[in-house]
Amino acid sequence: QVHLVESGGGLVQAGGSLRLSCAASGHTFSSYAMGWFRQAPGKERAFVGRYYWSTGGTVYADSVKGRFTISRDNVKNTVYLQMNSLKPEDTAVYYCAAAQSRFGDLSQRAGYNFWGQGTQVTVSS
């Protein structure tokens, strides 16, 4: 089991920045990748980006590329989502998730085994 807790959400003006944290505990060594997703009201949960534990490599959705950055603190076992140049359309509940297999589609919800509770990000215009 992997337990994930997100934090850092809030209200920010367009153009501002926020950093979300995802603290992982439990059998984190068995995770292959960590993903970030977001879900806006009335919309499907959408892929934002992912971080590969072993290589530190990252992949981002086109909508956030160049504005969002995923990083990791090995000591704290925490993954971060740094969000810059925020837009109103970035408003959503943001979730982190852990994938234990490389064989799933890591751009889809189904590729992940464990999820955090989510944190709200609201960007005002």
N, C-alpha and C positions, 0 to 999 in steps of 0.2 A: 504494500500500500504506500501511496505517496500522498501527503497532505499538503495542500497549497493554500496560501492566504495572500490575497492581493491587498494593496493599500496605495494611497497617494492620489486617489481621484479627487475631484473638486470642480469648482466653477472658475473659469478663466476667460479672459477676453480673447477675441480673435487676434491671432498673431503672437499670442503668449505661449508659454511652455509649461509642461507638467512632467513629472517623472513618476511612473508607476513602479511599484515593487511587487515581486512575487516570491514570498518566502516558502521554501520547500523543506519538508521534513519527512522522515520515514525512509523508505528504500529508494532514495534518490539516485543511488549508484546504478540502479537498473534502468534508469531513464535514458532514452536515445536522444530525445530532443524536447525542448520546451517551446510551446507556441503561445502566441497572443491572438485573441479573437475579440471582436466587438459586436454588439447587437444593439441597433437603434430601434426605437419603438416601431412596431409593425413590420420589421424587417427580419430576415434570416440572420443567424450568427455568421459573421464573415471573418475570414482569415486576415490577420494584420501582418504577422511575421513569425519567424521561428529561429531558434538558436540550437545548434548541435553541440551537445555536451563535449564530445571527444575532440572536435576540431575547432570549436569556437566560431564556426561558420554561421552565417545568417542569410535568410531569404526574406524579402518583404513583398507585400502586395504593391501593385503599381500606384495605388491611391496614396500610399504613405512613403514611398521610396524617396529618399533625400530629405525627409522631414523627421522620420522616426528612426531610432537606433536601439537595438537590443544589446544588452551587455550582461555580464555575470560577475558576481563577487563570490569567489570560491570559498572564502573563509566563512561568509555568512550564509552560504548556500541559497543565494538570492539572485533572481534574474530581474533585470530592470527594463522598462520600456521608456526611453526618453522621447518625449513628443515635443517637437518645436514647430513653430509657424502654424499653430493650430487654427483650424477652420470650423465654422459652425457645423459643417457636415461630419466632423469628427465626433460630435456628440453621440454618446452611446454608453452602454455598460461594457466595460472591458474585462475580459477573462483571461487568465493564464491556464495552461493545460500541459500535462506531461504525456509524452508518447514513449511507450516501452518497446516499440518495434519499428524497424526501418521499413517494414513492408507495407505499412498503411499509407494512405494518401495524406501527407502531412499538411496539405492545404485545405483539408476538410475536417469537420468535427469528428468524424468517425475514426480518424487516424490517432486519436488521443484517448488515453485510458483514465486519466484523473483530471479533475477540474477544480478551480477555486470558486469562491462564491460570487466574485465579480465586484467591480468598483465603478461608480458612476463618474463619468467625465462629461461636463457640460461646457460648451464653448459658446459664449455670447457674441453677437455681432455688433 
